[in-house]
Amino acid sequence: MSIGKNIKSIVEEIPYKIKDINLADQGRKAIEMAEKEMPGLMAVREKHGKEKPLAGYKITGSLHMTVETAVLIETLKELGADIRWASCNIFSTQDYAAAAVASTGTPVFAWKEETLEEYWWCTLLALTFPGGRGPDLIVDDGGDATLLVHMGYELEEVYSKTGQIPDIETDVEEERVIETLLRDVLAKDAMHWHKVAEKLIGVSEETTTGVHRLMQREEEGTLLFAAFNVNDSVTKSKFDNIYGNRESLADGIKRATDVMIAGKVVVICGYGDVGKGCATSMRGYGARVVTTEVDPINALQAVMEGYEVTTLEKALPEGHIFVTATGNRDVITLDHMRKMKDQAIVCNIGHFDHEIQVAQLNAAPDIKKENIKPQVDRYTFPDDHQIYLLAEGRLVNLGCATGHPSFVMSASFTNQILAQLYLAKEKPKIGVYRLPKDLDEEVARLHLEKLGVILTELTDSQADYLNIPKEGPFKSDHYRY
Ligand SMILES: NC(=O)c1ccc[n+]([C@@H]2O[C@H](COP(=O)([O-])OP(=O)(O)OC[C@H]3O[C@@H](n4cnc5c(N)ncnc54)[C@H](O)[C@@H]3O)[C@@H](O)[C@H]2O)c1
C-alpha cells in the first residue's frame, strides 16, 4: 500500500480505514454490553473523567481492535487523549467494534484479514498524527508500534552516517514488508522517526512477548523512550494470561472445528501463565493433557498439577490437539507436523506465529494445502495423513474467536490506563517500569464488587503483627501469588 506523497499527506487523506462503517450500530450495542462487564475502566472514567489528565496527549494504540479495546479507547478519550488506533494482529479485529469507534471520529485503521502490507501500513497510519508528527504515548501489544519506531530510527541512523540505503537482506516475508515500508518513509523524510522518537514520552506494553522485546532493548542500550511493563502487573499476567486463555482457547478451537475435546489428548507446549490457563481449560472439558517445558520449575508445577510432562517428540504419536503457548519460536517444526496423527489440530496461542513453522509448512512442495473456511486450513502429507492449522498459526483465540471475555480485559486495560497516566504525569527517563503494588491491588479491588466479593479487613493488632498497613499493600514485591 502506498503512503502518499509525503508524511503529512498520510493523515490528511484518510480519516479511517475499516471494513464497513455500517456495522457501527451493531458494534455500539456490543460495546455497551462490554462496558457493564468492565468495572475497572468505568471506575477510571468516573474518577478521572472530569479532570481530563490526558488532555493534550496524542496516543497511538497497536492492540487487537476488539469490543473490549473499544471500551479502552473510549476511556482514554474520556480522559482527554487524542487517539489513533491499529490492531496488533491481522486476524483479531472485530469489524463492528472498529466501525463503532471510527463512527465517533476516532481514526481507526484495522479490519479482519489484513495482508501483512496492509497491517504495517495501518500501524504507520496509527503512528502518524496530523501534520506528520508522531504520538506522545503508545499503547502496544506485542511491541509492533515500538518496533516500527526503533527500526525506522535505526535505518535513518545508517542513512545519515553512510548516505546509503542498505539492501533488504532478510528472507522473512514480514521483515521484508517492514523494511520496504521504512524505505518508503525514508524517501519522504529522512529524519521522520528521529522526530517521532524525540517527542515520545513512552509506551505501555500489554504482553509477555512485547515486554521481552523491551527488556532486550533496555539491556542492549537501544531503547529510545520509557516503557511501562503492564504484563507483569499481577492483575494482568495472573488473570488475563491464565483465566482469559482458560476461556478463550476453547472458544477458538470450538468455533474453528467444533471438535469434541473430551477424551482427546491435548498437548500444551509451555506451562507458563498462558499454558496453565490452557491446560486447566482442556482438562475441564475432559481432555487428557500433556505438557512440554524447558524450565524445571514450570515442569514441576505441571506434574504436581497432575499433567504428564514430556517432550513434543514423545507426545507426537498420541496428540489429537497441539497448542503452543511459549512465546518462543520453532516449537512445532515442519518435521513434527510430518509425524502427527491423522486429523490432528494444530494451533498457537502465543503472541507471534513463528511458534509453529508455518512458513516452512506452506513452502513444502510435497504437502497440499486446502482452505476449509476462514482461518482453518487442512494440510495433506505424502503419507496421506492430514492436519488442521488454525488461524495460520497466529493467536487462535483472537483469530478464530473474539479473544478474552470483557471482565478479565477490564483488569488488563485498567493497568494500561494507569500506566498511561503515570507516563504522562511523571515523564520518566528511559527504562522499563512496573505498576506499584498499591495500584495493582487497587485494580483488583475495582473488580471485586461486581462479583459480590466481601473482603476481610485486618484488625489493628493483626496489621501490627504482620507489620503492614491496614489498607495495604499486603504483600512484598517479591511475593509470587
Ligand atoms: N493469546 C492471548 O490472548 C495471550 C494472552 C497473554 C499472553 N499471550 C502470549 O502468550 C505467550 C506466553 O505468555 P506467558 O505469559 O505464558 O509466558 P511465560 O513466560 O509465563 O510462559 C512461557 C513458558 O514457555 C516455556 N518455554 C519456552 N520455550 C519452550 C519450548 N521450546 N518448549 C516448551 N516450553 C517452552 C517457558 O519456560 C515458560 O514457562 C507470549 O507470547 C505472550 O505474549 C497471549
The ligand as an SDF file (V2000), in Angstrom:
LIG
                    3D

 44 48  0  0  0  0  0  0  0  0999 V2000
   -3.4490  -15.2820   23.2060 N   0  0  0  0  0  0  0  0  0  0  0  0
   -3.5520  -14.4410   24.1800 C   0  0  0  0  0  0  0  0  0  0  0  0
   -4.6220  -13.8910   24.4140 O   0  0  0  0  0  0  0  0  0  0  0  0
   -2.3590  -14.1550   25.0360 C   0  0  0  0  0  0  0  0  0  0  0  0
   -2.5370  -13.5550   26.2860 C   0  0  0  0  0  0  0  0  0  0  0  0
   -1.4140  -13.3170   27.0640 C   0  0  0  0  0  0  0  0  0  0  0  0
   -0.1560  -13.6630   26.6030 C   0  0  0  0  0  0  0  0  0  0  0  0
   -0.0170  -14.2050   25.3690 N   0  0  0  0  0  0  0  0  0  0  0  0
    1.2800  -14.6100   24.8120 C   0  0  0  0  0  0  0  0  0  0  0  0
    1.4690  -15.9890   25.1400 O   0  0  0  0  0  0  0  0  0  0  0  0
    2.8640  -16.2960   25.1950 C   0  0  0  0  0  0  0  0  0  0  0  0
    3.1890  -16.9400   26.5400 C   0  0  0  0  0  0  0  0  0  0  0  0
    2.9700  -16.0000   27.5790 O   0  0  0  0  0  0  0  0  0  0  0  0
    3.1420  -16.3650   29.1200 P   0  0  0  0  0  0  0  0  0  0  0  0
    2.7520  -15.1550   29.8620 O   0  0  0  0  0  0  0  0  0  0  0  0
    2.5440  -17.6630   29.4240 O   0  0  0  0  0  0  0  0  0  0  0  0
    4.7410  -16.5110   29.1770 O   0  0  0  0  0  0  0  0  0  0  0  0
    5.5660  -17.3510   30.2580 P   0  0  0  0  0  0  0  0  0  0  0  0
    6.9680  -16.9110   30.1430 O   0  0  0  0  0  0  0  0  0  0  0  0
    4.8670  -17.2880   31.5740 O   0  0  0  0  0  0  0  0  0  0  0  0
    5.4090  -18.8650   29.7490 O   0  0  0  0  0  0  0  0  0  0  0  0
    6.0320  -19.3990   28.6260 C   0  0  0  0  0  0  0  0  0  0  0  0
    6.5800  -20.7640   29.0370 C   0  0  0  0  0  0  0  0  0  0  0  0
    7.0710  -21.4290   27.8730 O   0  0  0  0  0  0  0  0  0  0  0  0
    8.2330  -22.1500   28.2460 C   0  0  0  0  0  0  0  0  0  0  0  0
    9.0190  -22.4440   27.0280 N   0  0  0  0  0  0  0  0  0  0  0  0
    9.8650  -21.6330   26.3400 C   0  0  0  0  0  0  0  0  0  0  0  0
   10.3780  -22.2860   25.2740 N   0  0  0  0  0  0  0  0  0  0  0  0
    9.8230  -23.5210   25.2810 C   0  0  0  0  0  0  0  0  0  0  0  0
    9.9480  -24.6600   24.4400 C   0  0  0  0  0  0  0  0  0  0  0  0
   10.7530  -24.6500   23.3790 N   0  0  0  0  0  0  0  0  0  0  0  0
    9.2340  -25.7690   24.7540 N   0  0  0  0  0  0  0  0  0  0  0  0
    8.4190  -25.8140   25.8400 C   0  0  0  0  0  0  0  0  0  0  0  0
    8.2700  -24.7640   26.6800 N   0  0  0  0  0  0  0  0  0  0  0  0
    8.9550  -23.6370   26.4000 C   0  0  0  0  0  0  0  0  0  0  0  0
    8.9310  -21.2300   29.2340 C   0  0  0  0  0  0  0  0  0  0  0  0
    9.8310  -21.9460   30.0630 O   0  0  0  0  0  0  0  0  0  0  0  0
    7.7430  -20.6540   30.0150 C   0  0  0  0  0  0  0  0  0  0  0  0
    7.4720  -21.3990   31.1870 O   0  0  0  0  0  0  0  0  0  0  0  0
    3.5670  -14.9670   24.9580 C   0  0  0  0  0  0  0  0  0  0  0  0
    3.8730  -14.8570   23.5990 O   0  0  0  0  0  0  0  0  0  0  0  0
    2.5180  -13.9500   25.3400 C   0  0  0  0  0  0  0  0  0  0  0  0
    2.7860  -12.6950   24.7610 O   0  0  0  0  0  0  0  0  0  0  0  0
   -1.0990  -14.4820   24.5910 C   0  0  0  0  0  0  0  0  0  0  0  0
  1  2  1  0
  2  3  2  0
  2  4  1  0
  4  5  1  0
  4 44  2  0
  5  6  2  0
  6  7  1  0
  7  8  2  0
  8  9  1  0
  8 44  1  0
  9 10  1  0
  9 42  1  0
 10 11  1  0
 11 12  1  0
 11 40  1  0
 12 13  1  0
 13 14  1  0
 14 15  2  0
 14 16  1  0
 14 17  1  0
 17 18  1  0
 18 19  2  0
 18 20  1  0
 18 21  1  0
 21 22  1  0
 22 23  1  0
 23 24  1  0
 23 38  1  0
 24 25  1  0
 25 26  1  0
 25 36  1  0
 26 27  1  0
 26 35  1  0
 27 28  2  0
 28 29  1  0
 29 30  1  0
 29 35  2  0
 30 31  1  0
 30 32  2  0
 32 33  1  0
 33 34  2  0
 34 35  1  0
 36 37  1  0
 36 38  1  0
 38 39  1  0
 40 41  1  0
 40 42  1  0
 42 43  1  0
M  CHG  2   8   1  16  -1
M  END
$$$$
